[in-house]
Structure formats: structure tokens, C-alpha cells
Amino acid sequence: MGLAIEDDTGQSSEDHLTKQFNNLTINGSGIEGTEIHLYEKNSLLGSGAVHNNTFSIDVSFSSEGEHCITATQIISSEISDASNELCIHIDTTKPLPPVVSGVGITNNQRPVWEWSSSNTGDNQNDGNGNFCITLDDSDTCYQTQTTTFIPDTALAHGYHTLYVKEQDASGNWSDAGSYTILIDLIGPKGNITISNSEWTDTRFVTLSIAPQDMSNVSKIRLSNDGIHYSEDIDFIETINQWELTDEDGLKTVYVQFQDHLGNWSEPYTDTIGLDTTPPQVTMGCPQYSNSTEGIFIKWSADDLSGCGVKSSTLFYKIDDGGGYDQLSFTNGSNPYKLTFMPKNGKYTFKLSSEDCFGHVSETKEYVMIFDTEAPHSMIESAPAFVNDLTKTFTITYSYENDLSGIESIELWVKKEPVDTVFTQKEYVLIAQNEPADSNGTFQFTTTTEGKYYFYTIAADKAGNREEPPETFDQTTLYTSNVPGYAILAIGATNDQEGQQEYAKTAEQVYGYLVNNNFTLGSGTNDYHDNVKFFNPGEQVINGQDSFEDTYKNDLQKSIETWAFEKMKYINAPLYIILIGHGDTDQFYLSEGNYLTSKNAISDSSDGLHDWLENLENKLAENHIDQDIIIILGSCYSGSFIDDLSKAGRIIITSTSENEQSYRGHIDSTGVRNGEFFVSALFTELARGYNLNKSFSIAAQMTHNHTYDSYWINQPPYYDSVRQHPLLDDVSQHADKIQFKTIDPNGLKFTDFGKIESGSIADNVNQATLWAQLNDNSKVDEVWVEILAPDTETAEVDKQWFIETTRIPMILQSGQYVSSYTGFTASGKYTVFFYARDKQGLISTVEKQYIYKDKSGENVAPGSFRLRYPNDGTQTTTKRGLIALWEESIDPDGDLVTYTLEIWNNDFYDKREGITTNSYKINMTEGFDEPYTYTWQVTAIDAYGAKTICQKQRWFVIDNTGGVADAFNDQLLTGEVRDAITKKMISSANVEINPALQLFSIKNGVYLADCSLDDCNEKFSIHADADGYHSKTISNISIEKKVGLIKDIYLVRTDLLAQLIHVLNGLTLMQSSENCKRCSH
């Protein structure tokens, strides 16, 4: 049953030493299942059973010392012998603490601690040389058997304690022995004082050194910047003549103290201001001033890093006077305001400042001009007129120099009308000059056409500014193109009939003149007197001129004198526009007075021709070559042409010599246009077409409006048109006369018609008309005028009009529509489509025929064939073609008109209302080459029944030069003319032998068909006319595929008349080519 102690705390497990009293565990071995009893001497300590042949029993003791234990086991109720003794020694007494030592104070951050055991060598409680050490407040106890300690890392400034404990043989630890070392890393404290003052004006100062603990200081060192120090010196309390750095300003001296351990303190400092220089003084005043509240002086007196400014004084004088006056600024504000009211003149200033050491500085003298009077300037010259070549020009100005001198001259400009630059009706500043650099001129460039008003404003250097003048100094007119001058005259009869209508036309014409720069961009007011506008009526029209004398005298003076002065100043054409009532060779002015084409024997001043010659003579003397355009809008106005026709003149008349003129459409106010043709002519001119083109369009529109299918003209026209405007242009200049460039985006119809297809049924009175325009945003008004069948013309004082019905159109879904319920009568209705843009321009009037059936059966016109041109005929766009077809006979006897259509894949053209079976196709617009064109003709009766020609034909346009200059192949054509005057004889008769079918003999032009077989023969042509000798031309051959053009000239039978024409021909050769009579 060998016993052992489990809780041995000694040096080994076999020394049976422990420091534990209670619950000591005793182990041993025994017989399985027996009970073990433990005894100290005879006292039972504890018992336990044997398991697995071992036992473990806890025992407790109440005292230190040695305790011996024996064990017995009970086997089958028998107690065994006692075991060997196990003696345990219990020791709980601590050994003595170790003795720890080291230095008391050091600046070594890894000092050495030493210690020794306190054992005597003869006591069981003596330490056994195992130590446990702890530094400062560490939670870790480090065990060692050494007797010295050096920290692994540097210790901080302050006190550090090492604690050491020792263990005895029973495992008891002693209390800790300790030793504290002071690690001193901080130098001594103290202060320094410089010279006992804040400022000095010398660099050498006295330093007083005062440490807190003088006994702890061994050495000191000094510095002026805290970086570079003097050598270490033994401590002394006072240092004389310490030298500061040489720049003025705040100076700092640094001192450091060293203790006996060698520690240097932080630097201790003191400061002092060094000021060896006077203050820095500045001042400024405006070079010029006009402030009546006084003069502001900006100044500064700064001692910078010095001791400060003690006082400042302002010295000033006026106009180079004697001595200076003074103002103290000791407590002055900055800037300083001279509160007295100065007079105009030159002021001189300077400023003086003194610092606290008596150093003084002074500024230079400053001069200021005080000026409260505004300067004056004006424009001396600017061109009265400029154009595109001179639109950049020089404006010369002058000014009066004042006390302070001129700073700038401003150019102010106003323009009429406004544009994108000059957007307001006010003056704007355009340029600013410094007179010294400008030589008294401005360079100015106009922007858009109009009138420019100029004035200048001067500003002087003191800030005084000239007030704008009450009006402008100079004006300049700019226009890129002067379209001309105009004399616009309205005629009147004694009863003022038609005056309102004529005024309507004249007002429209005047508007077109203004809008096309006749007034040189000055708006509706004719500031430059470029349009003479005479109106004898009671209704006042904007732009009209006042009468200075009688109407006739004023008109004569305007032509002979006013027009010459204008055309001399700026070379441009002259337009003379007469609108009113007329008679043969007469235009009614007012109050029974009239203007004749040539002077009458009774009054040599009546003649327009003579007035024009007087003007032309003046122009010729001054080498001025400009056209004069005479436009007569009156009945019988064509009678003026013979007397007025002359090179340099372009005569346009609204009628031929024996026709009445047509009044136009009714506007929204209910007033009818007094002269349809004149209004249409100026509309096209305003659109941008040249005079020739404008005449052609206006004449065609007049033909359309005055077409009457029941009217057959007498010679020379033989057509159904009641009014034929005429153009006489001897010099062929009408193509060159133009207001402006054509606007390709002008308002125009792109399509129009009747929504319902076909003719209107006899029992229906309503139809819906529609029209499309290229730009609805430009539209002001769209309407139609409808001419009903069999409408009779109305005549008023030798002027007539056709009554039409005016129907407004409204915009719906992008197109304009109008429903009309007045289709009550059977027959052909002529519908005219009008559109006016927001500028007042009326688009080219479009025309459409609408037919309404008659009651009962209506048989269509009879069948017919096309004759010329044949398939494959070639021509040029310049020459054109004459189309021929058989006449269509209507079985009901109704009047038949024809519609000619020409087209290809890219082109379509339609000509309606043709009353004869031939038509001259002009190819000036829309026709291209080389292309093939198909053509056909439709015959239409008065109620819309149609018959299309039996077969279409085609021709070719080829301008390459390989085509003969002929109308078409196998065609005999020509003109009958007066042998002297070269005018066509419209009443001529023509016969061809062998007989050829004459398809047309009209206006002096004959046209005959030569079939393929007939062309092999020789022909003769016989022509005659009343008042002429007949003439026959024989042995004429017609070349196949080319045809023949043969003109015939007849001689008058009246020798006196012939002589008159010969004499006239010596001075003025007239050609019918110069008098276009539009009668397609």
C-alpha cells in the first residue's frame, strides 16, 4: 500500500514539502474492493475504497510542521497491518524580500537595477534564488535567477520602480523588494528679457537671463532664429551688446538652459521691435475729377514692421499757388474727403508721415485736374448716300477741348427701318474713339438698307459727359440697289367717279414702291422725296404730296425738273405711273384738265412727249443714260404709244388704243381695284420678276379675267379677250428693269380645284373649292372670285368691269376650302384663286373652269385629229412650236373651247380656254432638253361635255444645234408686215396656191399645213390688205422635215401716208417687235 502525496509544492515530487493545509490528496495501491483507513498516529484522517487496485483519499491538517501518515485495509472484515509511514512537512512562511538597488537619478533611459537574496543560509524559509521581477505597473512578473535588470527599450522621462520577489523551497514567494530611479530628460526652466522695452532703433541690446533654479543650470546658449545657436557658455545673468539681425521688424532672441546631467531645455524667448527706417507713405488722387461734393484722397502711411506712424500731414495747393496748405491726418479717415467745395482748376498734393522714433518720409507731388464743365462735340460730315460699294465710309467730327481734356468721342446711331442689329427705334452706341488715335474720324459700315441718323457724345477725362443733342447731326442713306424714282398720279373726273377705286390701286402701287426701296428704306414716309404722289381726290392717302400749283403744272415740273435732279444725284430709272380715266390720246387729271400724249396746237404744254423730251435733253447733257418707264392705267391708253415710242422709253398701257380697261377684284373692305392690270403688274414686279416678265404675267392674267367666250374681237386680235395690255420697248431694256431678285419662296398656289369630280349636275347648286399653298404661315387671306356664265359687263364712264362673286376660303387640315351654293345657271364658271401674303403681295392668280350641265341631253363636241407637230418633230426651247388640230364641231351648236396638255414623266403643262384650233407653245419655263413630250387636245363645250382628240402625238426638244430653227416639219408660216414701218398688218388676207389649208391667219401671222405629197410642188403666196398694194411671191419650195418661214412686206397705196411714215422713220424706226400685243 505504498503512500504518496499528490499536492507536493516543493522543489521535487519526492521531498514531501507542501504549503497546503487542507484537502491534501494521498494516493496508494490496495486489494480490489477493500476499504482503506488513513491515520496520523492513532487519529483517523480519512477512508476510501480501492478501485482498480488504487485509492485516492483527501486529508486535512490544522498546523504547520511534519505530519506522518499510515494506512490499513480491511479485508473480509479483517484489518491488515499498518503500512509504512508517509511523513509530510507543511511550510506556509514567506521568505524575506530581496534587497534591490540602483542609481537615484539619471538621464540614461536604460538604467541598471541590482538585487540580492535576504536568506541566511540556515533557515528552511530562506529563498532558493528563484526571483520574479516587475517594472512599474506591469501585470507581468518575469522569473529569473539573475540579480541584475536592464530594460530592453528606452524608458520615458519620470520615475521608474523595479519590484523583485524570491521563492523558498516550499514554493512560498516573498514580498517584493523595490527600487525607484528618476530618469530626467528635461532641461531647466527659465526666461529671457530684452532691454526691458518693446521697440528699439539700435541693433545692439542687453539680455537678462533668469532660470527658475539657478543651482540646476550649468550652461546656456543663445540664438536669433531658434536654429543657429551660439557656443555653450557658462551661465551668466546679463549679456550686454547682443546683436540683432539687420532688417527692421519684430525680433526674437532664444535662450536654452543646460542642467548638470547635460539636458537642454526648450527655447525660452523674448521679442523686441527693431525700427531704423522712416514710415512708408503713399497717396493717390484721381488724375481728373468732377465730383462737386469734394475730392477724395486715397493715402496710406505704414511703418511696416516699425514702431508705427505717429502722425501724417496732407499738403495741397491750387493752380500753382505759393505755399502749401496743411491738413493733419493723425485721426483722418482713408480715403480722406476734402469737404470744401473746390473750384475748377489744377490741384497739387503731397503727404508727409512721422513714426514714433521721429523718422519722417514724404511722397512726391500729385496733380489732379478738377473739372465740372461738360465738353461739346458734333459730326461735321457724313455722306448723304452710300451703296454696296461705299457702304463703309468715314464720318468726320469735331470737339472743343476743355480743362481736363477729351477722354472719348462716342458715335450713336439710329436706323429706319429697324433690323437685326438696330432692333429698336432708338439710338445705340456703335463706336468709341480716343481722339488722339482717331484723327477726328469714325469708320462706319451700314448693315441693311435704310436711313442712318448719327450724332456724337463727348466725354472728358474728369467724367463729364455731353448730353445727347435734341436732333441728329448728320444722316446717311444706304441702299444696295436704287430701283428708281416714281411719279404716281391719280386722275379724276369732275364727278369723282371711280376715285375710291383708283385710290385703292394707287395706294397699293405706292406700298409696293415703298417696300421695294424706292423711299430708300425710310418706311412709309418718303423722307427723301423719291416718289411724287399726286392725288386730286378727297380721300387722303398715306404718302401723297401737296399741290404747289395746278395739277398739270406740278406734274410737268415733277417730270422736267424734280426727276432730273433726282436722276442726276443717283442715276436710276424713272417710273411715271398714271391711273385713272382716259380717252384716245388723253388722260384726265382733274377739274376738266387732261394730259395729252403730244402737245396740242392750242396748248403746247399739254404734251407728255414734250415733257419727256425736255427731261431727256437735260439727262443727255449730263451724260445720264437711264430708262424712263411710262405706265398708263386707263381706258384707250394704248393710243399713247405711237406718240411716245422712242429709244430709252418703255411704254406700258393697260389696254390697246380702242379698248376700255378692267377694274379688278373686290377686297375685304368692299372696294373694287380700280386698275386690275396695273395692280397685277406691280405685284409681279414686287415679287422680283423683271419688267418684261411682269408684263407678260400681268397681261396674261388680264386676258384670263377679261375672256368672254361670246365675244369676238375685231382686227387685229380676233380673239375673245376684251382687254389687251401693250408693251413698247424700242431699246429692248424691259428684261433688265427689276425691283429686286425673285424670291423663290414667295407665296404661291401648289394645287387647287373642285373637290367633287366632273361637271356639276343640272339639279345641284353646290360645290366645294379647295386650294393648297406652299407656306400657310405667310398667308394673310385666301379667296376666290367666281364669274358666272353669260355675265354681262358693266360700264362706268368708259371703264368696264365684270361682276364676280367673292368667296373667302378658310384653312382646314392644311388646305383652304370654301363651299359655294351659287352654281345655279348652266354653263361655264370661271373661278379665280387669290392669296395675299402678310406683306400685301398677291400671289399669281390661278384660274379654273367649272362646268354645270344643262337640262336635257347635251352631246359632246365632234371628233377631231391632231395635225402638228407630227410624231418625232424636233424643235428648240427658244423657237417653240405651233400646235395645230382640226376644228371640233359641236352637234348642239354650243361654243367649243380647247384644252392643250403637254407632259412627260417629269413635267405637266395645261393651257385652257383656247378659242381657235391652233396655239403657239412658248417654252420659256419648265421645258427641259433633250426630252420627249407627249401632247393632246380636248374639246369642251359650254356645259363641260368633252371630246379628246383621236390620237396623242409627241415631239422632241433638242438645243444641241442639230435641229433646224423651225416651228415643225412641213409647215409654211410667216408674217405680213408694212414695208416701211415693219409693223405687222393684222387685217391682211393670205392665199396659197396650189391650195393649202390655212389653219390660222391672225394678227398678221399666217400658218398653213403642207402634207407629205403636197410638199413636192411649187407654191405661190398672195397677200393683200386694205390700204396696201397686194403682193404675190411665186415658185416657193418647202423643204421636207424642215418647212418654210416666209415673211411678206406690203407697200401702202396712200403716198402721203407713206411719205409721213418714211419721214417718221428717219427719226424713229419702229418695229412691231417693240410693241408686244399679248393675245394668245
BADO-567982 format. One record per residue (C-alpha): residue in one letter; x, y, z. Coordinates in steps of 0.02 Angstrom, whole numbers, plus 50000, padded with zeros to 5 digits. Each point is the difference from the previous one (the first is absolute). Layout:
! residues N
AXYZ
...
END
This chain:
! residues 1080
M500005000050000
G501445012349963
L499405017850042
A500365016049903
I499445018350011
E499225007449846
D500115018450056
D501905001650020
T500515018649973
G501834997850034
Q501494999849887
S499584981949947
S498574987650018
E501004989450122
D500505013050129
H498254998750081
L499955019150024
T498395009749980
K499255016650049
Q498214992850000
F499034995850164
N498374993449932
N499424987249873
L501694991849977
T499764985049887
I500844983650055
N500204986649865
G500434981650018
S499624982349942
G498984986150080
I498964984549976
E498495002549887
G498445003150100
T500835002850169
E499775015750108
I501515010650044
H500195009950164
L501315013750021
Y500695004550174
E501145012950075
K500574990650150
N498364993150064
S498885013449928
L498994995249847
L500295012549863
G498904992849865
S499444984149909
G499584994249827
A499724984949888
V501234991849881
H499505000649819
N501044992949865
N501264995450135
T500305018550044
F499305012550121
S500025019050022
I499485007750167
D499995019050049
V500625004750174
S500185016650094
F501155006650139
S499875014550118
S501825004650024
E501665001949914
G501384987950029
E500264981749967
H498564987949993
C500254981049980
I498594989349921
T499724980950002
A498674989749910
T499034983850038
Q498814990149892
I498514989750053
I499924983349913
S498494989450036
S499745009750159
E501764997350051
I501185014550024
S501684998549920
D501635005450073
A500435018549989
S500995006349851
N501655009050003
E499905018350057
L499865014549876
C500715015650087
I499445016949925
H500765016950048
I498765014849987
D500855017449982
T498985016249966
T501285013150060
K500635012949866
P501845002849978
L500745017750026
P499875012249849
P501575002649895
V501025016250019
V499885010549837
S501185014549956
G500505011749856
V500395018649960
G498825012950072
I499905011849848
T500644998449822
N499655005549822
N500434982449941
Q498364993049936
R500614981850029
P500695000550177
V500614984550100
W499104992750152
E500884987350115
W499374989350145
S500564986550124
S499114985950099
S499585003150183
N500264981250053
T501174995850144
G500414982749938
D499384990950154
N498125001949991
Q498804988849907
N499075016249952
D501515007649915
G499805004149814
N500634987849877
G500655012649868
N498455000049888
F499465018149972
C498485008149919
I500195018249942
T498685013149949
L500375017649927
D498835014150049
D498174995349987
S500234985149884
D498834985350026
T501364987849948
C501264992550124
Y501564994349914
Q500914985150086
T501884999549997
Q501484993750100
T501085015449955
T500245014550121
T500055014749875
F498735008049881
I500215012049851
P498405005049903
D499934994149821
T499255016649941
A500355018050049
L498965006250144
A499095016650001
H500405015050105
G499434997450179
Y500094987950146
H500164981349966
T499904986150137
L500634982049986
Y499144987150115
V500934983550042
K499314984650096
E500924983750050
Q499304982150023
D500444987650140
A500144980849993
S498144997750041
G499495011449855
N499565014950109
W500395017149920
S500695014350099
D499305017450000
A500785011049866
G501555010050030
S500075015949891
Y501065014549942
T499495016149908
I501105009249875
L499605017649933
I500355001749812
D500215018649971
L499925005449817
I499395018250019
G501135014750012
P499795014350124
K498625013249986
G500275018749990
N499695015949898
I500875013949904
T499675018849991
I500655012049863
S500455017650055
N498395001850099
S499155008749848
E498794995949855
W500955009549862
T501775005449964
D500825009249859
T501724991850031
R500524982349959
F501014997550164
V498964995550151
T500244993550180
L499364982750048
S499484995050177
I500084981150031
A498974993050147
P499854981050029
Q498734993450125
D501314989950096
M501675008049978
S500844985450091
N499424987849868
V500755009949854
S501754997149939
K500035008049826
I498945010649879
R499965003449812
L499175014149897
S499235002249824
N499145013249890
D499014987349898
G499774984750112
I501044989549880
H501775006250006
Y500635001650182
S501565007650076
E501334989450084
D499564993150172
I500515012250134
D500034998950188
F498445007350074
I500015018850027
E498505011050043
T500335014949883
I500655001049821
N500405017149931
Q500095005149817
W499074985349927
E499855003949811
L498314998049915
T499784996349813
D500075015449889
E498255000749922
D498675010650083
G498584990950080
L499544989350148
K501554991150069
T500044984350110
V501484994250108
Y500064981750056
V500884992850155
Q500234981750056
F500564993950173
Q501054984350033
D499914990750166
H501394990250082
L499414983849920
G500275008149828
N498145002549960
W499595015549895
S498385008950031
E498745005649869
P500385017349930
Y499385014750104
T499725016249900
D499685018350008
T499605012349857
I500385018049960
G499605010949850
L501455006949898
D499605016249908
T501445009149915
T499055007149848
P498615013149974
P498214994849958
Q499494994949823
V498775013149942
T498944999649842
M498575010249934
G498925000649847
C498715011549931
P499004999249839
Q500905007849855
Y498345008149957
S498435003150101
N498325008249980
S499224995950168
T499175015550069
E499954992050172
G501885001250017
I501604991149958
F500414983050071
I501834997150044
K500564982150018
W501534998850113
S500994988050109
A501365002550131
D500714983450057
D501534997550110
L499924982249939
S500954989950135
G500455015950090
C499355007850158
G498535008449912
V499495016549922
K499875014250121
S499175012649882
S499685004249815
T499765016749916
L499215004049830
F500715015149908
Y499035007549853
K499935015349890
I498895006049855
D500575005849827
D501855000850039
G499745012250143
G501345004750127
G500134989550158
Y499104984350049
D498504999050113
Q500034986050127
L498784987250067
S500444988350143
F499564981849972
T500444994250176
N498214994350023
G499465001749819
S498974987349903
N500634991149846
P499575005049867
Y499965017750059
K498655011349932
L500375018349974
T498345006850059
F500185017649935
M499255003549826
P501495002049885
K500045010749848
N500494993749828
G501874999549978
K501614990450030
Y500314993150175
T501734994650065
F500134988150150
K501364991550103
L499984990150163
S501264999550146
S500044987050141
E501054998450163
D500254984250106
C500234998750189
F501915001549988
G499855016149899
H500414992449831
V499115010249863
S499564995649818
E499105010049865
T499144995849834
K500305008249835
E498785013149937
Y498374994049922
V498985010649880
M498124998949974
I498925009849877
F498325004650072
D498745003249860
T498095000850011
E499625007049826
A499374987949865
P500914999749832
H499195002449829
S500144990449837
M499084998549835
I500094990749834
E500665011249865
S499714988849850
A499304983149945
P499504994649825
A498195003349959
F499884983849901
V500984983749989
N499764983749906
D500804982850004
L501665006749937
T500075014250126
K499064992550147
T501575001950107
F500355018550015
T500815013650106
I499075011150123
T500955015850049
Y499705008450167
S500665014850099
Y500065004150186
E500475013850120
N501434995850118
D499655004650180
L500995001050161
S500214981450030
G500104995049817
I498924988449895
E499974981950054
S498934992949861
I498805004049861
E498524988249983
L499074996949837
W498144997150024
V498934993449858
K498164997249967
K499324991149847
E498354999949910
P499314987349976
V500664989250142
D500934983949961
T500914986050093
V501385011850057
F498985015750029
T498534991250083
Q499255015350084
K499425016749935
E501285008450111
Y501815005349988
V501314987050047
L501855002050036
I501004993049854
A501795005950025
Q501105009450121
N501595009249953
E501445007550093
P500255016149903
A501894998650005
D499924983949900
S498535003449884
N500485015749905
G498235006150028
T499164986449897
F498964984450019
Q499934985849875
F498224993749989
T499244985549903
T498154999349967
T499064983850034
T498394999849901
E499185012449887
G499215015150076
K500345017050075
Y501335002250134
Y499975014550123
F501625005050088
Y500565010750144
T501515000050116
I500165001450189
A501635006150075
A500644994750170
D501475008650084
K501304992550114
A499165007250155
G498444989749965
N498925013949930
R498894993849860
E499175009949863
E498114999049994
P499254992549840
P499465013249876
E498165003449972
T500164993649822
F501284991049893
D501595007849930
Q500064991149832
T499044986749902
T500554987249871
L498924989749883
Y500534982549954
T499244989449866
S500824985849905
N498915003649850
V499045015749958
P498564992949898
G499545017249941
Y498915015250027
A498155000749975
I498685012749953
L498344992450050
A498485009849942
I498154996450023
G498805007749876
A498265005950040
T498455005249907
N498885014150054
D498784988250085
Q501424990650089
E499354983549928
G501144985550042
Q501085010650112
Q499894987750145
E500454985549885
Y501455009149918
A500635005450172
K499974981650051
T501144995449853
A501155015050024
E500174996550186
Q500474982049960
V501285005949871
Y500735012450123
G500164986150128
Y500954989449875
L501165014649962
V500355002850185
N500284981750036
N501204998749854
N501155013950058
F499385014449894
T499975010250160
L501734993550044
G499494989950151
S499205014250096
G498354991350032
T498345006149934
N500555018150011
D500905006249846
Y501305010150098
H501135001549848
D498645005449879
N500364985649879
V498174997449956
K498855013849941
F498234994750041
F498595011049932
N498224996950056
P498655012749954
G498644990150090
E499235003650168
Q500654983950077
V501715003250078
I501264986149965
N501574996950101
G501515006749906
Q499105012249885
D500815016949962
S499195016950016
F499655010349846
E501035015849981
D499175005849838
T498724992749882
Y500024981249979
K500665001349823
N501385012450045
D500554989550148
L500034984449893
Q501015008749864
K501235006950127
S500204982950079
I500474992449832
E501105013749933
T500865006350158
W499734989050152
A500374983849907
F501585007449922
E500715005450168
K499664982950073
M500714990249853
K501525011449998
Y500364996950185
I499794981249991
N499844992649827
A498464989049996
P498484997349887
L498455010850009
Y498264992650012
I498525010849947
I498394991350054
L498325007349950
I498424992050069
G498265006149960
H498785003849862
G500605002749823
D499505002049820
T500934998849835
D501675009150024
Q499345007750161
F500164996950187
Y498815009450115
L500875009550140
S498675009750094
E498715013849982
G499844997449813
N501885000849969
Y500854985949908
L501714994449944
T500284995949817
S501284988549923
K500695014449893
N499785018550014
A498455007349921
I500105015149885
S498955010050125
D501094995750150
S501814995149974
S500204995150183
D498734985949996
G501074986849918
L500804986250103
H501214996649857
D500705017750007
W500184999450190
L500984984049982
E501115007549863
N500415014850111
L500534987950137
E500974989049878
N500965014949931
K500605004750175
L500494982050035
A500974999049838
E500935016250037
N500564992250165
H500434983349919
I498654990950099
D499334984649912
Q498494993450094
D498364992749938
I498345008750023
I498554988150027
I498285007149964
I498554989550067
L498265005649952
G498534991850087
S498485007049913
C498784996649861
Y500705001949823
S501755002150074
G500784990449854
S499685015449893
F501485008550088
I501284987949929
D500195007249825
D500385017350067
L501114994650145
S500984985649924
K501855003750001
A501674992250046
G500305001550186
R498154999550039
I498974984950049
I498145002849980
I498774988150082
T498145002649979
S498604990450081
T499004999449837
S500215001449814
E499555016249915
N498134996449985
E499624989950157
Q499295003950169
S500954994450155
Y499444987450129
R499715003350183
G500614985950110
H499444989850147
I499085006450152
D501054999950158
S499434996150177
T499425018150023
G498814998549854
V500985012049889
R500424994149824
N501765001449932
G499955014749878
E501314993249876
F500184981249996
F501464999749879
V501035013450088
S499754991450167
A500514983249926
L501525007749915
F500685007450161
T499614984250097
E501144990349883
L501345013650007
A499924999450190
R500164981149989
G501695002549915
Y499654996949816
N500755011749872
L498905012449910
N499804989249845
K499534984550097
S498865009850116
F499115007449850
S499774982849921
I499254992850160
A498895015050033
A499435000649819
Q499574981550002
M499065002350164
T499055014449918
H499604988849852
N499364986750119
H498915012250095
T499285008349847
Y499734984349897
D498224999049930
S499594984749897
Y498555009449919
W501095014649951
I500955000249836
N501245014149977
Q500175009549841
P501745001649920
P501354998950048
Y499644987450139
Y498584988749943
D499894992650174
S498784999950145
V501025011050115
R499315017250039
Q501615008450059
H501754999049925
P501395008650097
L501445006149891
L501875001650023
D501095011349891
D501874997850029
V501045007049859
S501664997750091
Q499584982350059
H500375004650181
A498454992850086
D500944984050041
K501265010350098
I498775010250105
Q499704991450166
F499565005450178
K500914985950087
T500524981849984
I498574987849986
D499544991750164
P499924981249965
N499034997450161
G498655012749965
L498204995250032
K499244990049858
F498684987049965
T500634982249986
D498324992249957
F498185004949991
G498334994049933
K498274993750038
I499834985550121
E498544992249906
S500544991749837
G499295004049829
S498715013049953
I498685006150121
A498354991249969
D498555010449937
N499034997450163
V501475004450114
N500485017750051
Q501444996750121
A501844995649979
T501505000750118
L501545009249940
W501724996750074
A501775006649984
Q501724996050068
L501415012550021
N501864997550025
D500085008650171
N498435002850104
S500995010050129
K500175014149873
V498155000949959
D498985015450044
E498454995949898
V499424987449870
W498435001949895
V499214995949833
E499035010749879
I498734991149893
L499445006249829
A498324992449957
P499504995049821
D499285013649888
T500525013750121
E499785016849917
T501355013050015
A499595016350089
E500665016649937
V500345015250106
D500595015749911
K500924990549862
Q500764987550122
W499234983050021
F500014985650119
I499304982550012
E498994996750156
T500704985350095
T499534991850163
R501335000650136
I500074984850116
P501284999050144
M500904983750030
I500434993150171
L501424988950056
Q499524982150039
S501234985550022
G501405009149909
Q499005006049850
Y498795014149966
V498204995649960
S498395008949959
S498264993549963
Y499025009849870
T498144997249969
G499795012549859
F500274988249853
T498215002849941
A500205003549814
S500604987249874
G501615003549908
K501825004050033
Y500535008450163
T501715008150010
V500764998650174
F501475011250045
F501054994950151
Y500815014250099
A501234999650146
R500765015150086
D501514998550114
K500335009850159
Q501055012549902
G498525004249889
L500634990549847
I498664990849903
S500604983549928
T499874996249815
V498144998149971
E499494982449949
K498484996249893
Q498884984849983
Y498464996649896
I498534991250082
Y498574994049891
K498194996950044
D498924988849892
K498495006649910
S498334992050014
G499624986949871
E501244990949891
N501675008149963
V501034992449860
A501895001550012
P501005009349866
G500414990449842
S501524989149970
F501595008249937
R501834996149966
L501665008050044
R500985006749851
Y501615008050060
P501284996650063
N500144982449932
D500794986050101
G501895002450013
T499985018549954
Q501505008750076
T500135017950058
T500945011050125
T499405008550158
K500425016749920
R498944997449845
G498554990550077
L498604992049898
I498345004049923
A498744986450037
L498634997149870
W498464989050006
E498374997949907
E498535010350056
S498744990750110
I498195003349953
D498724999150139
P498394991149945
D498975011250114
G500785015749930
D500825004250166
L501585010250007
V501544988850005
T501635004150087
Y501564989450009
T501194994250135
L501784996049946
E500994988050112
I501874996449987
W500944987750111
N501354987350031
N500544990550155
D500675015750086
F498925013849929
Y498175004849973
D499285015849924
K498215004649957
R499345014649898
E498105002650014
G498715010949915
I500794999849826
T498705006549877
T500874995549837
N500704983749931
S501825005650013
Y501135005450141
K501775006850009
I500934990050135
N501295011150084
M501304989450090
T500815012650114
E499604991550164
G499924981950056
F500574992349837
D501664990950004
E501034991949863
P500374987649933
Y498294992750042
T498524992649911
Y498305007850036
T498264992949967
W498585011749957
Q498124999049976
V498525011849982
T498274998750080
A498485008949927
I498775006250132
D498295007549971
A499205013550106
Y499264987150122
G501544989450029
A499714986049875
K501724994449939
T500764991349850
I501834995049997
C500945000149837
Q500074983449909
K501844996950030
Q501395007650105
R501615006049919
W501775003650058
F501455011749962
V501805002350056
I500915015250068
D501855000149953
N501085015650025
T501624991949942
G499985009249833
G499564985349888
V498185005349983
A499445012449869
D499325016250072
A498204996449948
F498334998150082
N499854982149938
D500194990049843
Q498965003049841
L499305016650060
L499845015949899
T499885015450109
G500465018350005
E499475017750039
V499235013949895
R500825016750039
D500015018349947
A501495002549884
I500445016750079
T499554998650184
K500314981350011
K498424998550104
M498934984649974
I498415003149902
S498684991550107
S498625001549868
A500974991549860
N499264986049894
V501084985649938
E499704987149862
I501164985649953
N499984991249832
P499894985549972
A498765000750144
L500614995850174
Q498914999950154
L500285016250095
F499824995650182
S500315017550063
I500075017649929
K499995011750149
N500935015750056
G500974999949837
V500644982150023
Y499494986249879
L500214981350026
A499694986249872
D500174981049994
C501024991649866
S499644981349988
L501374988049950
D499434998849819
D499585018549980
C501735005450054
N500744994149834
E499155014149905
K500425018249973
F498905012650089
S499525018149986
I499425011450142
H498835014749970
A499715013250135
D498915015650002
A499305012350127
D498965015950000
G501115015049961
Y501424989449930
H500554993849828
S499784981249990
K501524989049974
T500314982549931
I501554989450028
S500184985449879
N501054984249980
I500114996150184
S500714983050050
I499714992250169
E501424989250063
K499424983750076
K500264997450186
V500425018450017
G498595010449930
L500125018249949
I499855017050082
K499565013649876
D499615018050049
I499065011749880
Y500205019149996
L498605011049927
V500135017949939
R498675013250042
T498885006649861
D499865017050087
L501595009149943
L499785014150126
A499814987950143
Q501484990449934
L501045016049994
I499515004150179
H500554983050055
V501635001949905
L500345016750085
N499594992850171
G501124985549962
L501475011749978
T499885005250182
L499224985050080
M500014982649925
Q498574990350073
S499874981349995
S498534989650047
E501224989550101
N500095015150116
C498134999850030
K499464983650073
R498144997349986
C499604985650118
S498604990249917
H500334981450013
END
